[in-house]
């Protein structure tokens, strides 16, 4: 069984960290630092609590002069690199948290620090409070970052400015009007790094949830610029596609005329939590010409209040020759995960062809 994520903050981790701190900070007391970390309640702290705790303890060993503190953090990162510590180690997220917590009132020094630190560990969460506090001033700086030589800084520009970044604080003014971040996405639409391009797509998908027309317009403007940009548009339109938005379906030539569903059956009408729903169906293209077909299915999960919530899953998207037909068997697991809680009772399953919901059937989920 995998260890809990909070165990990233282990004695071995702090031994490596304090070695780097000792090399970077004059008169650093390694033993005192370790004693302050491992308080009686440390074992009960979860991942984010340990991160915050590390940031707080570190602050007690750094000078009150904030610019001096930034220089020492940079030296610590340099020492970690010398030790062979790789980039993007999740445990080092306490470094951007330190800037977020103690540097929010020093714009210039903090954003310069974020630019440096994100090249070691991503600062996408730490940048959010600065966007909220400084708004257009911060967005302007992120536009500059979108032209940075480092792909990690460029990604911070797009990922950090997402209106709906998961697990992060929301940015209400960007949800209301994403216009200010569109130049960032424009700068990055042909970025050589897939890591950056995927972030651009995720930002577009965020925007589509509040402003679908903005993304539809971008899809038209960017279409055909290249395969990588086409992939950004497609991934950035995934929510609109799952919603069956008419304009995006038309953009991709997804028409359900002449595409017929038959023999739709739920093979396991009663499913226990921990097992899988199994179903089958047939698809036929009765058109004389080839047709692109996007197959999806939706589960209507029963919520605690008895109502259902719909989640769409993609099966495939490909071209069917005229007259072609296929038979499909599919499974959907109902294994417990941390991000979804199941409720026993009647559930529904529907088939979706090119955005159009066809048949709906019922199955029972049991304990």
N, C-alpha and C positions, 0 to 999 in steps of 0.2 A: 504494500500500500504506500502511495506517495506521501511524503512528509507535508504537513501544513505549510502554506506559503510563509506564515509568520516565522517559521524556523530558519528562513533566510538570515534572520538576525540571530546568529548563533555565536558561541564563544570564538569559533574559528574566524567568523566574519570580523568580529571586533578586534581580534588579534591583528588581522591584516590591516584594518582601518587605522588602528592606533599606531602601527608601525609607520604608516604613511604620514599621519598627523605629527608624530614625533620628529620626522625628518623635515616637516614643513614649518612647524610652529616652534619658535624658541621657547625653551624651558617647559615644554609640554610634559605633563605628569600622566603617564600612561596608566599607572596603577589607580590613581584617583579617578580617572575617566571611567575605567572599567567598573570600579565600585559604584559610581553614580549611575551607570547603565543598569547593572544587575541589582535593581531594587527588589524588595520582597514580593512586589506584585508583578514583576516582569513576566513571569511564566503565564500569567492570566491575560496579558496584553495581546491583542490581535495585531495583524500586519500593519494597519494604518496607525494604530496606537504606538507600536514600536518605532515606526518611522518618525512620528511626531516627537516621541520621547528622545530619540537619537539627536534630532535637530535641536531640541531644547538643551540637552546636555552639552552638545557641541558649543552652543552659544556661550556657555559659562567658561569656555576655554579660549575664547576669541576676544580680541580687543574691542572696546566700545566704539572705536573709530571704524565706521562701516566700510569705507574704501580700503582700509588696511585689512579688514576681515575678508573682503573679496579677493585680495591678492593672496592671502593665506589659503583660501579655498582653491584657488587656481594652482598654487604650489602643491597642495595635497593631491589634486587630480593628476598633476605631473608625476608625483611619487607613485601613485597607484598604477599609472601606465608603466613606470619603470619596473614595478613589481610584477608586471605582466597581467594585471587585472584588465579583463576585456571590457569593451564598451557595452552599454545597455544592460548592465546588471541591475535587476529590479531593486535590490536592497539599497542601491545608491540613490534612490529617489528621495532620500532625506536631504540631499544637496539642493535640488530645486525647491523643496519644501522650506528649506532655510531661507532662501531668497524671498519666497512668497510671504513667509511669516515675519521676517525681520527687516525686509528691504522695501516694503510696499510704499513707503513715503519718500524713497529716493529713486526717482524714475531713471535717471541717466545711468547711475552706477548699477542698478538692478537689471535693467534690460541688457546692458553690456555683459553682465554676469550670466544672464540667461542664454545669451548668444554663445558664450564660451562653454557653459556647462552642458547645454543640449547636445554638444558634440561628443560628450561622454555618456550622459544619461538623459533621456528625453525630458523636456520641460513643458510638455503640452498642457499639463494640469496647472503648473505653477504660473503660467502666463495668463490664465483666466482672470484672476483678481486684478491684474494690471489693465486688462481690457475693460473691465467693469469700472475701474477708478479713473482711467485716463482716456477711455473711449477712442476718439479719432486720432489722438496723439499716438496711442499704442498701435492702432491699425496702420497708421502711416509708417511706423517703424517696421511693422511686419511686412508691409509692401517692399521695403528695402531688403528685408531678409529673403524675400522671394527671389531676389537676384544674387544671393550669396553664393560663394564658391563651394561651400559645404552643402551636400544634399540634406544633411540633418538639420541645418538651419533653415533651408528652404522648406523642408517638411514641417518644421515648427510653425512657419508662416501659415501654411494651409491647415494643418491639424489643430493647432492651438486656436485658430479663429473660427473653427466649426461652430455653427449656431447651436448644435445639439450634441456636442461631444459626449459619448457615453461615459458614465461614472464621474463626470466632471460637472461643475456648476454651469448652469445655463447662462446664455448671454441674451437677455430679453431684447435689447435694441437691435441685435443682429437677426433674431427671429422675426422681429417686426419689419425690418428693412435690411436685406443683405447686400445692398448696393455697394457699400464701402469695401467689402471683401472680394467683390468680383474682379478687380484688377489683380489681386493676388492669384486667383485661379487662372486668369488670363495669362499671366506671366509663366505659369507652371504647366500649362496644358500640353506642352511638348517636352516636358522635362526628361532628361535622359535616364533618370532614376525611377524604376517601377515603384519603389517605396514612396516616392513623392507623388507619382501619378495616382496611385491608389488612394492617397490622402485627398487629392483633388476630387476624385470620384465620390469619396465619402462625404466631403463637404457639399457637393452638388446634391447628394441624396438627402442630406439634412435640409437644404434649402427647398427641395421639392415637397417636403412635408408641409411647408407653410406657403410656398410661392411656386406652385407647379409651372406657371407660365414662364417664370424666369428660366427654369431649367429647360423647358421646351424650346425657348428662344436660343439658348446656348447650344442645345443639341443641333438645331438647324444651322447655326453659324459655324460650329466646329466640325460638323459632319464632313467626312472626306479629306480631312487634313492629313490623315495617316492612320495606320492600324492601331497604334498606341492611343491616339486621341479618340478614335472610335470606341476603343475598349473603355476609356474613361467615361464617355457618354453613356454607354450601355450599363456599366456598373453604377453610375450616378443616377440612372433612371430606374433602378430596380424596384423602388417603392411604387413609382407610378405604374410600372408594368404589373406588379402584384395587385395594384388597385384596379387594373383594367382601364386605365385612363385612355379615353378614345384617341386623343391626339398623339400620344406616344405609341400606341398600337399602330396607328396609321403611319407614323414615321418609320417604323420597322416592318411595314408591310404585313402586319398580323391581322388577317381577316378570317373569321371562322366560317364563312360561306362555303358550303360543300364539304366541310370537315365534320364527319359524323362520329359520335360516340355510341357504342353499343356494348351489350353484355357487361354492364357495370355491376359488379357483385362485391359485397363485403364477405370475405371468406371466414372471418373470425368475428361473428356478431357479438360475442362476449369476450372482452379482453381484460385480463388481470393487470394491475399495475406491476410493472417489471417485465411484462411480456410485450408482444408486438401485434399491432393491427395489420391484417393482411387483406389486400383487395386486388381485383383484377378488372380489366376492361379491354375493349378493342377500339382502335381508331382507324378510320378509312378516309382517304382523300378521294372524293367522288368527282372532283374537278378533272377535266381532261389535261390540264397543265399542272406543273409542279407548284407546290404551295408551302411556304414556311409555316411550321406548326410549333407553337409553344405550349407544352403540356405542363399543367400545374394541378395540385390538389389543395384543398383547404380543410383544416381540422377546426371545427367549432368546439373549442374546449369549454367545459362547464366551469363556471366560476363559483366562488363560495356563496355568492348571493343567488345562485340558481340560474343566472343568465349565462349566455355563451359569448366567448370572444374568439374571433376568427384569426387564424394564422395560415398564411399561404406558403406552400413549399413547391419549388420548381422540380420537375422531373427531367425535362429535356427541351431543347429548341433546335430543330433541324428541318431541312427541306424534304418533303415527301413527294415523290414522283406522282404524276397523275394516275389515279386508279390504285395507288398503293394502300396497303392496310397492314396493321401490326396488332399483336396481342401483347399485353403488358401485365405483369404481376409485380406488385409493390408492397413493401412493408414500412410501417411507421412505428418506431420504438416508443414505449411508454415507460422508459427507465427514469427513475427519479434523479433529477439534477438540481443544483443549487439555485438555478435561475427560473425554475418552473415547479409549481406545486400542482399536483393533480387532485381533482375532486371526483369521487365516484358518481355514477349516474349516467343518464342519456347524453351521448355526444353525437355530432354529425360529421359526415365526410362528404365533400363535394368535389366534382371534377371540373376543371377549368381549361377551356381550349381557346387559345389566342385572346385571353382576357375575358372571355364570356363564360360565366358559370353555367354549367349544364345540369347534371343530375345531382341530387342530394340524397344520401342514405343515412340511416341511424345505426349506432352500435352502443353497447353498454360497457362502461368501464367499471370494473369491480375491484375491491380491495384484495 
